[in-house]
């Protein structure tokens, strides 16, 4: 199915670099199985030529080039949301297992806010409210995107501590008032984390399972192998 992005005001977005491109075909197949009526855009953070050849024919509505600027791919998510031109956008990480239709995700958005699920495992373990950036929905371009982009570029070039875009956003919005001003809560069924299962949580209504970390990568490899 061909897509004319100019005729759509809603689109999903994903992206990766050469380090995580092995997840992309698995992610795309699951997404398209359940979400056929809305385009998905691919952000190229530096995939291999072989993977780019696959991307070119896979059926993405659009391919955008996002220069890495010497930072890890995960720092480029807010920049991608800024660059892709659609009123309603939703980013989904490639380590997310899309298991159902999620085209109603924008029903939970509020103007000028990032719509993200509370990261319950990190909230429980740190005693602070965290939000997980693996799935993010927006309407228009929230003003927080510009500051987040600049912080990701600055800190991504300056540190090598394992922090990513999620940690940077958290410390930017350190106060409850800051989070309330810039984030609206997305129901957790749209971003069910691997550690949620470890903590004894499950739901028959979950739509996206987010297999985080190296243990999550191992789970994805098993899922791919057993297909």
Buried (B, 14 or more C-beta within 10 A) or exposed (E): EEBEBEEBEBBBBBBBBBEBBBBBBBBBEBBBEBBEEBBBBBBBBBBEEEBBEBBEEBEBBBBBEBEBEEBBBBBBBBBBBBBBBBEBBBBBBBBBBBBBBBBEBBEBBEEBBBBBBBBBBBBEEEEEBBBBBBBBBBBEBBEBBEBBBEBBBEBBEEEEEEBBBBBBBBEBBEEEEBBEEBBBBBBBBBBBBBBBBEEEBEEEEBBBBBBBEEEBBEBBBEBEEEE
